[in-house]
Amino acid sequence: VVHGETHGKPILFGEKEGRIALANRRKDPTYLFLALQRHLNYPVVPRPIHEESDEAQLVKLQRVVDHLQARVKILEDELHGGLDITKYYVKDE
């Protein structure tokens, strides 16, 4: 019975769950599940574990090192006066 009406369908959640769901409308669903867990002792929602392989981590680190080396090279060129900024200009076609 909801507001004096009888429905032929089974009720999935109780009144407390409905209030929490109403308060979390248009928000990230994670907030709803965290509120249900916190207030009504619902079980923890399992989250996927993102494990990166050693090879993927190595590729990321190599990219970072390459980027840093390029920045250091530009700084060294600027320090020694050998920086030619014309190579960074956009060429008109």
mmCIF file as gemmi writes it, N, C-alpha and C atoms, coordinates in Angstrom:
data_model
loop_
_atom_site.group_PDB
_atom_site.id
_atom_site.type_symbol
_atom_site.label_atom_id
_atom_site.label_alt_id
_atom_site.label_comp_id
_atom_site.label_asym_id
_atom_site.label_entity_id
_atom_site.label_seq_id
_atom_site.pdbx_PDB_ins_code
_atom_site.Cartn_x
_atom_site.Cartn_y
_atom_site.Cartn_z
_atom_site.occupancy
_atom_site.B_iso_or_equiv
_atom_site.pdbx_formal_charge
_atom_site.auth_seq_id
_atom_site.auth_asym_id
_atom_site.pdbx_PDB_model_num
ATOM 1 N N . VAL Axp A 1 ? 0.85 -1.184 0 1 0 ? 1 A 1
ATOM 2 C CA . VAL Axp A 1 ? 0 0 0 1 0 ? 1 A 1
ATOM 3 C C . VAL Axp A 1 ? 0.891 1.24 0 1 0 ? 1 A 1
ATOM 4 N N . VAL Axp A 2 ? 0.76 2.021 -1.051 1 0 ? 2 A 1
ATOM 5 C CA . VAL Axp A 2 ? 1.501 3.266 -1.171 1 0 ? 2 A 1
ATOM 6 C C . VAL Axp A 2 ? 0.498 4.392 -1.3 1 0 ? 2 A 1
ATOM 7 N N . HIS Axp A 3 ? 0.478 5.29 -0.319 1 0 ? 3 A 1
ATOM 8 C CA . HIS Axp A 3 ? -0.449 6.426 -0.317 1 0 ? 3 A 1
ATOM 9 C C . HIS Axp A 3 ? -1.885 5.966 -0.525 1 0 ? 3 A 1
ATOM 10 N N . GLY Axp A 4 ? -2.252 4.87 0.113 1 0 ? 4 A 1
ATOM 11 C CA . GLY Axp A 4 ? -3.623 4.392 0.047 1 0 ? 4 A 1
ATOM 12 C C . GLY Axp A 4 ? -3.957 3.595 -1.192 1 0 ? 4 A 1
ATOM 13 N N . GLU Axp A 5 ? -2.992 3.338 -2.056 1 0 ? 5 A 1
ATOM 14 C CA . GLU Axp A 5 ? -3.249 2.573 -3.272 1 0 ? 5 A 1
ATOM 15 C C . GLU Axp A 5 ? -2.693 1.163 -3.112 1 0 ? 5 A 1
ATOM 16 N N . THR Axp A 6 ? -3.352 0.206 -3.742 1 0 ? 6 A 1
ATOM 17 C CA . THR Axp A 6 ? -2.879 -1.167 -3.727 1 0 ? 6 A 1
ATOM 18 C C . THR Axp A 6 ? -2.396 -1.511 -5.121 1 0 ? 6 A 1
ATOM 19 N N . HIS Axp A 7 ? -1.186 -2.077 -5.209 1 0 ? 7 A 1
ATOM 20 C CA . HIS Axp A 7 ? -0.618 -2.454 -6.491 1 0 ? 7 A 1
ATOM 21 C C . HIS Axp A 7 ? -0.556 -3.965 -6.568 1 0 ? 7 A 1
ATOM 22 N N . GLY Axp A 8 ? -0.724 -4.499 -7.758 1 0 ? 8 A 1
ATOM 23 C CA . GLY Axp A 8 ? -0.661 -5.932 -7.951 1 0 ? 8 A 1
ATOM 24 C C . GLY Axp A 8 ? 0.754 -6.46 -8.051 1 0 ? 8 A 1
ATOM 25 N N . LYS Axp A 9 ? 1.73 -5.583 -8.129 1 0 ? 9 A 1
ATOM 26 C CA . LYS Axp A 9 ? 3.124 -5.99 -8.276 1 0 ? 9 A 1
ATOM 27 C C . LYS Axp A 9 ? 3.775 -6.116 -6.895 1 0 ? 9 A 1
ATOM 28 N N . PRO Axp A 10 ? 4.743 -7.048 -6.767 1 0 ? 10 A 1
ATOM 29 C CA . PRO Axp A 10 ? 5.432 -7.16 -5.474 1 0 ? 10 A 1
ATOM 30 C C . PRO Axp A 10 ? 6.34 -5.952 -5.235 1 0 ? 10 A 1
ATOM 31 N N . ILE Axp A 11 ? 6.454 -5.562 -3.991 1 0 ? 11 A 1
ATOM 32 C CA . ILE Axp A 11 ? 7.287 -4.419 -3.624 1 0 ? 11 A 1
ATOM 33 C C . ILE Axp A 11 ? 8.725 -4.895 -3.502 1 0 ? 11 A 1
ATOM 34 N N . LEU Axp A 12 ? 9.63 -4.209 -4.188 1 0 ? 12 A 1
ATOM 35 C CA . LEU Axp A 12 ? 11.038 -4.598 -4.167 1 0 ? 12 A 1
ATOM 36 C C . LEU Axp A 12 ? 11.766 -4.066 -2.942 1 0 ? 12 A 1
ATOM 37 N N . PHE Axp A 13 ? 11.464 -2.841 -2.559 1 0 ? 13 A 1
ATOM 38 C CA . PHE Axp A 13 ? 12.166 -2.209 -1.451 1 0 ? 13 A 1
ATOM 39 C C . PHE Axp A 13 ? 11.156 -1.636 -0.478 1 0 ? 13 A 1
ATOM 40 N N . GLY Axp A 14 ? 11.609 -1.407 0.736 1 0 ? 14 A 1
ATOM 41 C CA . GLY Axp A 14 ? 10.749 -0.836 1.759 1 0 ? 14 A 1
ATOM 42 C C . GLY Axp A 14 ? 10.707 0.678 1.698 1 0 ? 14 A 1
ATOM 43 N N . GLU Axp A 15 ? 10.011 1.255 2.681 1 0 ? 15 A 1
ATOM 44 C CA . GLU Axp A 15 ? 9.832 2.705 2.714 1 0 ? 15 A 1
ATOM 45 C C . GLU Axp A 15 ? 11.157 3.432 2.961 1 0 ? 15 A 1
ATOM 46 N N . LYS Axp A 16 ? 11.999 2.885 3.827 1 0 ? 16 A 1
ATOM 47 C CA . LYS Axp A 16 ? 13.29 3.533 4.118 1 0 ? 16 A 1
ATOM 48 C C . LYS Axp A 16 ? 14.178 3.563 2.88 1 0 ? 16 A 1
ATOM 49 N N . GLU Axp A 17 ? 14.191 2.451 2.151 1 0 ? 17 A 1
ATOM 50 C CA . GLU Axp A 17 ? 14.985 2.405 0.924 1 0 ? 17 A 1
ATOM 51 C C . GLU Axp A 17 ? 14.468 3.414 -0.09 1 0 ? 17 A 1
ATOM 52 N N . GLY Axp A 18 ? 13.153 3.564 -0.149 1 0 ? 18 A 1
ATOM 53 C CA . GLY Axp A 18 ? 12.543 4.524 -1.067 1 0 ? 18 A 1
ATOM 54 C C . GLY Axp A 18 ? 12.922 5.957 -0.745 1 0 ? 18 A 1
ATOM 55 N N . ARG Axp A 19 ? 12.969 6.274 0.537 1 0 ? 19 A 1
ATOM 56 C CA . ARG Axp A 19 ? 13.367 7.632 0.932 1 0 ? 19 A 1
ATOM 57 C C . ARG Axp A 19 ? 14.821 7.916 0.554 1 0 ? 19 A 1
ATOM 58 N N . ILE Axp A 20 ? 15.679 6.924 0.786 1 0 ? 20 A 1
ATOM 59 C CA . ILE Axp A 20 ? 17.089 7.095 0.425 1 0 ? 20 A 1
ATOM 60 C C . ILE Axp A 20 ? 17.228 7.233 -1.087 1 0 ? 20 A 1
ATOM 61 N N . ALA Axp A 21 ? 16.472 6.425 -1.839 1 0 ? 21 A 1
ATOM 62 C CA . ALA Axp A 21 ? 16.531 6.496 -3.302 1 0 ? 21 A 1
ATOM 63 C C . ALA Axp A 21 ? 16.039 7.85 -3.797 1 0 ? 21 A 1
ATOM 64 N N . LEU Axp A 22 ? 14.985 8.368 -3.187 1 0 ? 22 A 1
ATOM 65 C CA . LEU Axp A 22 ? 14.452 9.672 -3.584 1 0 ? 22 A 1
ATOM 66 C C . LEU Axp A 22 ? 15.468 10.779 -3.302 1 0 ? 22 A 1
ATOM 67 N N . ALA Axp A 23 ? 16.157 10.685 -2.188 1 0 ? 23 A 1
ATOM 68 C CA . ALA Axp A 23 ? 17.156 11.699 -1.838 1 0 ? 23 A 1
ATOM 69 C C . ALA Axp A 23 ? 18.358 11.658 -2.772 1 0 ? 23 A 1
ATOM 70 N N . ASN Axp A 24 ? 18.592 10.517 -3.411 1 0 ? 24 A 1
ATOM 71 C CA . ASN Axp A 24 ? 19.767 10.367 -4.271 1 0 ? 24 A 1
ATOM 72 C C . ASN Axp A 24 ? 19.427 10.419 -5.756 1 0 ? 24 A 1
ATOM 73 N N . ARG Axp A 25 ? 18.255 10.917 -6.093 1 0 ? 25 A 1
ATOM 74 C CA . ARG Axp A 25 ? 17.902 11.035 -7.512 1 0 ? 25 A 1
ATOM 75 C C . ARG Axp A 25 ? 18.831 12.005 -8.211 1 0 ? 25 A 1
ATOM 76 N N . ARG Axp A 26 ? 19.152 11.694 -9.453 1 0 ? 26 A 1
ATOM 77 C CA . ARG Axp A 26 ? 20.013 12.507 -10.325 1 0 ? 26 A 1
ATOM 78 C C . ARG Axp A 26 ? 21.437 12.644 -9.79 1 0 ? 26 A 1
ATOM 79 N N . LYS Axp A 27 ? 21.848 11.709 -8.96 1 0 ? 27 A 1
ATOM 80 C CA . LYS Axp A 27 ? 23.217 11.696 -8.455 1 0 ? 27 A 1
ATOM 81 C C . LYS Axp A 27 ? 23.88 10.415 -8.926 1 0 ? 27 A 1
ATOM 82 N N . ASP Axp A 28 ? 25.14 10.322 -8.683 1 0 ? 28 A 1
ATOM 83 C CA . ASP Axp A 28 ? 25.893 9.117 -9.014 1 0 ? 28 A 1
ATOM 84 C C . ASP Axp A 28 ? 25.309 7.932 -8.241 1 0 ? 28 A 1
ATOM 85 N N . PRO Axp A 29 ? 25.028 6.798 -8.906 1 0 ? 29 A 1
ATOM 86 C CA . PRO Axp A 29 ? 24.451 5.639 -8.214 1 0 ? 29 A 1
ATOM 87 C C . PRO Axp A 29 ? 25.305 5.138 -7.053 1 0 ? 29 A 1
ATOM 88 N N . THR Axp A 30 ? 26.584 5.424 -7.085 1 0 ? 30 A 1
ATOM 89 C CA . THR Axp A 30 ? 27.446 4.997 -5.979 1 0 ? 30 A 1
ATOM 90 C C . THR Axp A 30 ? 26.969 5.6 -4.666 1 0 ? 30 A 1
ATOM 91 N N . TYR Axp A 31 ? 26.486 6.857 -4.709 1 0 ? 31 A 1
ATOM 92 C CA . TYR Axp A 31 ? 25.995 7.498 -3.496 1 0 ? 31 A 1
ATOM 93 C C . TYR Axp A 31 ? 24.797 6.748 -2.928 1 0 ? 31 A 1
ATOM 94 N N . LEU Axp A 32 ? 23.92 6.262 -3.799 1 0 ? 32 A 1
ATOM 95 C CA . LEU Axp A 32 ? 22.75 5.505 -3.351 1 0 ? 32 A 1
ATOM 96 C C . LEU Axp A 32 ? 23.188 4.242 -2.626 1 0 ? 32 A 1
ATOM 97 N N . PHE Axp A 33 ? 24.078 3.486 -3.237 1 0 ? 33 A 1
ATOM 98 C CA . PHE Axp A 33 ? 24.505 2.229 -2.629 1 0 ? 33 A 1
ATOM 99 C C . PHE Axp A 33 ? 25.283 2.467 -1.335 1 0 ? 33 A 1
ATOM 100 N N . LEU Axp A 34 ? 26.084 3.53 -1.298 1 0 ? 34 A 1
ATOM 101 C CA . LEU Axp A 34 ? 26.808 3.841 -0.069 1 0 ? 34 A 1
ATOM 102 C C . LEU Axp A 34 ? 25.853 4.245 1.05 1 0 ? 34 A 1
ATOM 103 N N . ALA Axp A 35 ? 24.798 4.994 0.708 1 0 ? 35 A 1
ATOM 104 C CA . ALA Axp A 35 ? 23.812 5.382 1.72 1 0 ? 35 A 1
ATOM 105 C C . ALA Axp A 35 ? 23.041 4.168 2.22 1 0 ? 35 A 1
ATOM 106 N N . LEU Axp A 36 ? 22.657 3.264 1.322 1 0 ? 36 A 1
ATOM 107 C CA . LEU Axp A 36 ? 21.966 2.046 1.744 1 0 ? 36 A 1
ATOM 108 C C . LEU Axp A 36 ? 22.857 1.224 2.665 1 0 ? 36 A 1
ATOM 109 N N . GLN Axp A 37 ? 24.129 1.155 2.337 1 0 ? 37 A 1
ATOM 110 C CA . GLN Axp A 37 ? 25.065 0.398 3.164 1 0 ? 37 A 1
ATOM 111 C C . GLN Axp A 37 ? 25.231 1.066 4.528 1 0 ? 37 A 1
ATOM 112 N N . ARG Axp A 38 ? 25.368 2.367 4.536 1 0 ? 38 A 1
ATOM 113 C CA . ARG Axp A 38 ? 25.643 3.102 5.768 1 0 ? 38 A 1
ATOM 114 C C . ARG Axp A 38 ? 24.44 3.108 6.713 1 0 ? 38 A 1
ATOM 115 N N . HIS Axp A 39 ? 23.23 3.355 6.178 1 0 ? 39 A 1
ATOM 116 C CA . HIS Axp A 39 ? 22.059 3.538 7.03 1 0 ? 39 A 1
ATOM 117 C C . HIS Axp A 39 ? 21.29 2.252 7.297 1 0 ? 39 A 1
ATOM 118 N N . LEU Axp A 40 ? 21.276 1.336 6.332 1 0 ? 40 A 1
ATOM 119 C CA . LEU Axp A 40 ? 20.438 0.145 6.471 1 0 ? 40 A 1
ATOM 120 C C . LEU Axp A 40 ? 21.239 -1.152 6.486 1 0 ? 40 A 1
ATOM 121 N N . ASN Axp A 41 ? 22.551 -1.035 6.625 1 0 ? 41 A 1
ATOM 122 C CA . ASN Axp A 41 ? 23.43 -2.204 6.713 1 0 ? 41 A 1
ATOM 123 C C . ASN Axp A 41 ? 23.334 -3.132 5.506 1 0 ? 41 A 1
ATOM 124 N N . TYR Axp A 42 ? 23.192 -2.553 4.318 1 0 ? 42 A 1
ATOM 125 C CA . TYR Axp A 42 ? 23.231 -3.356 3.097 1 0 ? 42 A 1
ATOM 126 C C . TYR Axp A 42 ? 24.669 -3.829 2.886 1 0 ? 42 A 1
ATOM 127 N N . PRO Axp A 43 ? 24.857 -4.92 2.145 1 0 ? 43 A 1
ATOM 128 C CA . PRO Axp A 43 ? 26.232 -5.395 1.92 1 0 ? 43 A 1
ATOM 129 C C . PRO Axp A 43 ? 27.019 -4.428 1.035 1 0 ? 43 A 1
ATOM 130 N N . VAL Axp A 44 ? 28.328 -4.517 1.148 1 0 ? 44 A 1
ATOM 131 C CA . VAL Axp A 44 ? 29.222 -3.67 0.354 1 0 ? 44 A 1
ATOM 132 C C . VAL Axp A 44 ? 29.11 -4.065 -1.113 1 0 ? 44 A 1
ATOM 133 N N . VAL Axp A 45 ? 29.03 -3.063 -1.969 1 0 ? 45 A 1
ATOM 134 C CA . VAL Axp A 45 ? 28.954 -3.32 -3.408 1 0 ? 45 A 1
ATOM 135 C C . VAL Axp A 45 ? 30.351 -3.672 -3.897 1 0 ? 45 A 1
ATOM 136 N N . PRO Axp A 46 ? 30.512 -4.834 -4.534 1 0 ? 46 A 1
ATOM 137 C CA . PRO Axp A 46 ? 31.851 -5.194 -5.018 1 0 ? 46 A 1
ATOM 138 C C . PRO Axp A 46 ? 32.277 -4.275 -6.152 1 0 ? 46 A 1
ATOM 139 N N . ARG Axp A 47 ? 33.516 -3.872 -6.107 1 0 ? 47 A 1
ATOM 140 C CA . ARG Axp A 47 ? 34.061 -3.006 -7.151 1 0 ? 47 A 1
ATOM 141 C C . ARG Axp A 47 ? 35.154 -3.761 -7.883 1 0 ? 47 A 1
ATOM 142 N N . PRO Axp A 48 ? 35.256 -3.541 -9.18 1 0 ? 48 A 1
ATOM 143 C CA . PRO Axp A 48 ? 36.306 -4.242 -9.935 1 0 ? 48 A 1
ATOM 144 C C . PRO Axp A 48 ? 37.692 -3.742 -9.523 1 0 ? 48 A 1
ATOM 145 N N . ILE Axp A 49 ? 38.622 -4.653 -9.504 1 0 ? 49 A 1
ATOM 146 C CA . ILE Axp A 49 ? 39.997 -4.309 -9.162 1 0 ? 49 A 1
ATOM 147 C C . ILE Axp A 49 ? 40.754 -4.073 -10.465 1 0 ? 49 A 1
ATOM 148 N N . HIS Axp A 50 ? 41.308 -2.883 -10.584 1 0 ? 50 A 1
ATOM 149 C CA . HIS Axp A 50 ? 42.055 -2.532 -11.787 1 0 ? 50 A 1
ATOM 150 C C . HIS Axp A 50 ? 43.539 -2.77 -11.527 1 0 ? 50 A 1
ATOM 151 N N . GLU Axp A 51 ? 44.009 -3.886 -11.988 1 0 ? 51 A 1
ATOM 152 C CA . GLU Axp A 51 ? 45.428 -4.185 -11.838 1 0 ? 51 A 1
ATOM 153 C C . GLU Axp A 51 ? 46.111 -3.998 -13.184 1 0 ? 51 A 1
ATOM 154 N N . GLU Axp A 52 ? 47.186 -3.258 -13.152 1 0 ? 52 A 1
ATOM 155 C CA . GLU Axp A 52 ? 47.949 -3.043 -14.374 1 0 ? 52 A 1
ATOM 156 C C . GLU Axp A 52 ? 49.094 -4.044 -14.416 1 0 ? 52 A 1
ATOM 157 N N . SER Axp A 53 ? 49.336 -4.547 -15.578 1 0 ? 53 A 1
ATOM 158 C CA . SER Axp A 53 ? 50.455 -5.473 -15.724 1 0 ? 53 A 1
ATOM 159 C C . SER Axp A 53 ? 51.765 -4.694 -15.624 1 0 ? 53 A 1
ATOM 160 N N . ASP Axp A 54 ? 52.828 -5.418 -15.369 1 0 ? 54 A 1
ATOM 161 C CA . ASP Axp A 54 ? 54.14 -4.776 -15.291 1 0 ? 54 A 1
ATOM 162 C C . ASP Axp A 54 ? 54.51 -4.127 -16.619 1 0 ? 54 A 1
ATOM 163 N N . GLU Axp A 55 ? 54.098 -4.766 -17.702 1 0 ? 55 A 1
ATOM 164 C CA . GLU Axp A 55 ? 54.411 -4.233 -19.031 1 0 ? 55 A 1
ATOM 165 C C . GLU Axp A 55 ? 53.699 -2.905 -19.265 1 0 ? 55 A 1
ATOM 166 N N . ALA Axp A 56 ? 52.426 -2.803 -18.849 1 0 ? 56 A 1
ATOM 167 C CA . ALA Axp A 56 ? 51.671 -1.56 -19.024 1 0 ? 56 A 1
ATOM 168 C C . ALA Axp A 56 ? 52.274 -0.442 -18.18 1 0 ? 56 A 1
ATOM 169 N N . GLN Axp A 57 ? 52.687 -0.77 -16.968 1 0 ? 57 A 1
ATOM 170 C CA . GLN Axp A 57 ? 53.317 0.235 -16.116 1 0 ? 57 A 1
ATOM 171 C C . GLN Axp A 57 ? 54.643 0.705 -16.704 1 0 ? 57 A 1
ATOM 172 N N . LEU Axp A 58 ? 55.382 -0.225 -17.284 1 0 ? 58 A 1
ATOM 173 C CA . LEU Axp A 58 ? 56.658 0.12 -17.901 1 0 ? 58 A 1
ATOM 174 C C . LEU Axp A 58 ? 56.459 1.069 -19.081 1 0 ? 58 A 1
ATOM 175 N N . VAL Axp A 59 ? 55.42 0.812 -19.885 1 0 ? 59 A 1
ATOM 176 C CA . VAL Axp A 59 ? 55.124 1.683 -21.027 1 0 ? 59 A 1
ATOM 177 C C . VAL Axp A 59 ? 54.759 3.084 -20.54 1 0 ? 59 A 1
ATOM 178 N N . LYS Axp A 60 ? 53.946 3.169 -19.484 1 0 ? 60 A 1
ATOM 179 C CA . LYS Axp A 60 ? 53.58 4.475 -18.933 1 0 ? 60 A 1
ATOM 180 C C . LYS Axp A 60 ? 54.809 5.23 -18.431 1 0 ? 60 A 1
ATOM 181 N N . LEU Axp A 61 ? 55.645 4.535 -17.694 1 0 ? 61 A 1
ATOM 182 C CA . LEU Axp A 61 ? 56.854 5.18 -17.174 1 0 ? 61 A 1
ATOM 183 C C . LEU Axp A 61 ? 57.78 5.637 -18.291 1 0 ? 61 A 1
ATOM 184 N N . GLN Axp A 62 ? 57.877 4.853 -19.355 1 0 ? 62 A 1
ATOM 185 C CA . GLN Axp A 62 ? 58.729 5.225 -20.485 1 0 ? 62 A 1
ATOM 186 C C . GLN Axp A 62 ? 58.212 6.503 -21.148 1 0 ? 62 A 1
ATOM 187 N N . ARG Axp A 63 ? 56.874 6.612 -21.269 1 0 ? 63 A 1
ATOM 188 C CA . ARG Axp A 63 ? 56.287 7.829 -21.844 1 0 ? 63 A 1
ATOM 189 C C . ARG Axp A 63 ? 56.6 9.048 -20.988 1 0 ? 63 A 1
ATOM 190 N N . VAL Axp A 64 ? 56.497 8.888 -19.676 1 0 ? 64 A 1
ATOM 191 C CA . VAL Axp A 64 ? 56.784 10.004 -18.772 1 0 ? 64 A 1
ATOM 192 C C . VAL Axp A 64 ? 58.25 10.411 -18.874 1 0 ? 64 A 1
ATOM 193 N N . VAL Axp A 65 ? 59.14 9.433 -18.907 1 0 ? 65 A 1
ATOM 194 C CA . VAL Axp A 65 ? 60.574 9.726 -19.016 1 0 ? 65 A 1
ATOM 195 C C . VAL Axp A 65 ? 60.876 10.424 -20.338 1 0 ? 65 A 1
ATOM 196 N N . ASP Axp A 66 ? 60.287 9.949 -21.434 1 0 ? 66 A 1
ATOM 197 C CA . ASP Axp A 66 ? 60.499 10.595 -22.737 1 0 ? 66 A 1
ATOM 198 C C . ASP Axp A 66 ? 60.029 12.044 -22.713 1 0 ? 66 A 1
ATOM 199 N N . HIS Axp A 67 ? 58.865 12.277 -22.099 1 0 ? 67 A 1
ATOM 200 C CA . HIS Axp A 67 ? 58.322 13.631 -22.014 1 0 ? 67 A 1
ATOM 201 C C . HIS Axp A 67 ? 59.253 14.533 -21.195 1 0 ? 67 A 1
ATOM 202 N N . LEU Axp A 68 ? 59.723 14.015 -20.073 1 0 ? 68 A 1
ATOM 203 C CA . LEU Axp A 68 ? 60.628 14.806 -19.235 1 0 ? 68 A 1
ATOM 204 C C . LEU Axp A 68 ? 61.949 15.088 -19.934 1 0 ? 68 A 1
ATOM 205 N N . GLN Axp A 69 ? 62.458 14.119 -20.673 1 0 ? 69 A 1
ATOM 206 C CA . GLN Axp A 69 ? 63.702 14.336 -21.416 1 0 ? 69 A 1
ATOM 207 C C . GLN Axp A 69 ? 63.526 15.422 -22.468 1 0 ? 69 A 1
ATOM 208 N N . ALA Axp A 70 ? 62.387 15.436 -23.131 1 0 ? 70 A 1
ATOM 209 C CA . ALA Axp A 70 ? 62.132 16.472 -24.136 1 0 ? 70 A 1
ATOM 210 C C . ALA Axp A 70 ? 62.077 17.851 -23.481 1 0 ? 70 A 1
ATOM 211 N N . ARG Axp A 71 ? 61.454 17.932 -22.313 1 0 ? 71 A 1
ATOM 212 C CA . ARG Axp A 71 ? 61.374 19.213 -21.614 1 0 ? 71 A 1
ATOM 213 C C . ARG Axp A 71 ? 62.755 19.688 -21.166 1 0 ? 71 A 1
ATOM 214 N N . VAL Axp A 72 ? 63.552 18.776 -20.653 1 0 ? 72 A 1
ATOM 215 C CA . VAL Axp A 72 ? 64.903 19.141 -20.215 1 0 ? 72 A 1
ATOM 216 C C . VAL Axp A 72 ? 65.733 19.606 -21.403 1 0 ? 72 A 1
ATOM 217 N N . LYS Axp A 73 ? 65.582 18.951 -22.548 1 0 ? 73 A 1
ATOM 218 C CA . LYS Axp A 73 ? 66.332 19.342 -23.749 1 0 ? 73 A 1
ATOM 219 C C . LYS Axp A 73 ? 65.957 20.76 -24.174 1 0 ? 73 A 1
ATOM 220 N N . ILE Axp A 74 ? 64.668 21.074 -24.142 1 0 ? 74 A 1
ATOM 221 C CA . ILE Axp A 74 ? 64.222 22.425 -24.507 1 0 ? 74 A 1
ATOM 222 C C . ILE Axp A 74 ? 64.796 23.449 -23.528 1 0 ? 74 A 1
ATOM 223 N N . LEU Axp A 75 ? 64.768 23.13 -22.237 1 0 ? 75 A 1
ATOM 224 C CA . LEU Axp A 75 ? 65.319 24.055 -21.24 1 0 ? 75 A 1
ATOM 225 C C . LEU Axp A 75 ? 66.818 24.256 -21.417 1 0 ? 75 A 1
ATOM 226 N N . GLU Axp A 76 ? 67.536 23.183 -21.715 1 0 ? 76 A 1
ATOM 227 C CA . GLU Axp A 76 ? 68.98 23.305 -21.934 1 0 ? 76 A 1
ATOM 228 C C . GLU Axp A 76 ? 69.274 24.131 -23.18 1 0 ? 76 A 1
ATOM 229 N N . ASP Axp A 77 ? 68.504 23.918 -24.243 1 0 ? 77 A 1
ATOM 230 C CA . ASP Axp A 77 ? 68.69 24.717 -25.461 1 0 ? 77 A 1
ATOM 231 C C . ASP Axp A 77 ? 68.436 26.194 -25.185 1 0 ? 77 A 1
ATOM 232 N N . GLU Axp A 78 ? 67.41 26.48 -24.399 1 0 ? 78 A 1
ATOM 233 C CA . GLU Axp A 78 ? 67.098 27.864 -24.076 1 0 ? 78 A 1
ATOM 234 C C . GLU Axp A 78 ? 68.215 28.474 -23.225 1 0 ? 78 A 1
ATOM 235 N N . LEU Axp A 79 ? 68.744 27.699 -22.319 1 0 ? 79 A 1
ATOM 236 C CA . LEU Axp A 79 ? 69.803 28.186 -21.441 1 0 ? 79 A 1
ATOM 237 C C . LEU Axp A 79 ? 71.068 28.526 -22.224 1 0 ? 79 A 1
ATOM 238 N N . HIS Axp A 80 ? 71.39 27.738 -23.229 1 0 ? 80 A 1
ATOM 239 C CA . HIS Axp A 80 ? 72.608 27.948 -24.024 1 0 ? 80 A 1
ATOM 240 C C . HIS Axp A 80 ? 72.362 28.831 -25.246 1 0 ? 80 A 1
ATOM 241 N N . GLY Axp A 81 ? 71.158 29.343 -25.401 1 0 ? 81 A 1
ATOM 242 C CA . GLY Axp A 81 ? 70.856 30.242 -26.507 1 0 ? 81 A 1
ATOM 243 C C . GLY Axp A 81 ? 70.657 29.542 -27.831 1 0 ? 81 A 1
ATOM 244 N N . GLY Axp A 82 ? 70.523 28.261 -27.833 1 0 ? 82 A 1
ATOM 245 C CA . GLY Axp A 82 ? 70.37 27.53 -29.085 1 0 ? 82 A 1
ATOM 246 C C . GLY Axp A 82 ? 68.935 27.151 -29.395 1 0 ? 82 A 1
ATOM 247 N N . LEU Axp A 83 ? 67.987 27.756 -28.713 1 0 ? 83 A 1
ATOM 248 C CA . LEU Axp A 83 ? 66.585 27.419 -28.935 1 0 ? 83 A 1
ATOM 249 C C . LEU Axp A 83 ? 66.059 28.172 -30.143 1 0 ? 83 A 1
ATOM 250 N N . ASP Axp A 84 ? 65.577 27.443 -31.129 1 0 ? 84 A 1
ATOM 251 C CA . ASP Axp A 84 ? 65.005 28.025 -32.341 1 0 ? 84 A 1
ATOM 252 C C . ASP Axp A 84 ? 63.5 27.797 -32.289 1 0 ? 84 A 1
ATOM 253 N N . ILE Axp A 85 ? 62.762 28.852 -31.915 1 0 ? 85 A 1
ATOM 254 C CA . ILE Axp A 85 ? 61.319 28.682 -31.749 1 0 ? 85 A 1
ATOM 255 C C . ILE Axp A 85 ? 60.566 28.669 -33.075 1 0 ? 85 A 1
ATOM 256 N N . THR Axp A 86 ? 61.245 28.96 -34.176 1 0 ? 86 A 1
ATOM 257 C CA . THR Axp A 86 ? 60.561 28.957 -35.471 1 0 ? 86 A 1
ATOM 258 C C . THR Axp A 86 ? 60.122 27.556 -35.868 1 0 ? 86 A 1
ATOM 259 N N . LYS Axp A 87 ? 60.767 26.531 -35.32 1 0 ? 87 A 1
ATOM 260 C CA . LYS Axp A 87 ? 60.34 25.167 -35.671 1 0 ? 87 A 1
ATOM 261 C C . LYS Axp A 87 ? 59.023 24.797 -34.994 1 0 ? 87 A 1
ATOM 262 N N . TYR Axp A 88 ? 58.58 25.607 -34.027 1 0 ? 88 A 1
ATOM 263 C CA . TYR Axp A 88 ? 57.306 25.351 -33.347 1 0 ? 88 A 1
ATOM 264 C C . TYR Axp A 88 ? 56.161 26.163 -33.941 1 0 ? 88 A 1
ATOM 265 N N . TYR Axp A 89 ? 56.444 27.029 -34.917 1 0 ? 89 A 1
ATOM 266 C CA . TYR Axp A 89 ? 55.402 27.826 -35.558 1 0 ? 89 A 1
ATOM 267 C C . TYR Axp A 89 ? 54.508 26.928 -36.401 1 0 ? 89 A 1
ATOM 268 N N . VAL Axp A 90 ? 53.247 27.329 -36.514 1 0 ? 90 A 1
ATOM 269 C CA . VAL Axp A 90 ? 52.317 26.622 -37.393 1 0 ? 90 A 1
ATOM 270 C C . VAL Axp A 90 ? 52.567 27.106 -38.807 1 0 ? 90 A 1
ATOM 271 N N . LYS Axp A 91 ? 52.747 26.17 -39.714 1 0 ? 91 A 1
ATOM 272 C CA . LYS Axp A 91 ? 53.048 26.527 -41.1 1 0 ? 91 A 1
ATOM 273 C C . LYS Axp A 91 ? 51.754 26.778 -41.859 1 0 ? 91 A 1
ATOM 274 N N . ASP Axp A 92 ? 51.709 27.916 -42.573 1 0 ? 92 A 1
ATOM 275 C CA . ASP Axp A 92 ? 50.549 28.234 -43.408 1 0 ? 92 A 1
ATOM 276 C C . ASP Axp A 92 ? 50.648 27.458 -44.708 1 0 ? 92 A 1
ATOM 277 N N . GLU Axp A 93 ? 49.507 26.947 -45.123 1 0 ? 93 A 1
ATOM 278 C CA . GLU Axp A 93 ? 49.504 26.181 -46.383 1 0 ? 93 A 1
ATOM 279 C C . GLU Axp A 93 ? 48.94 26.983 -47.518 1 0 ? 93 A 1
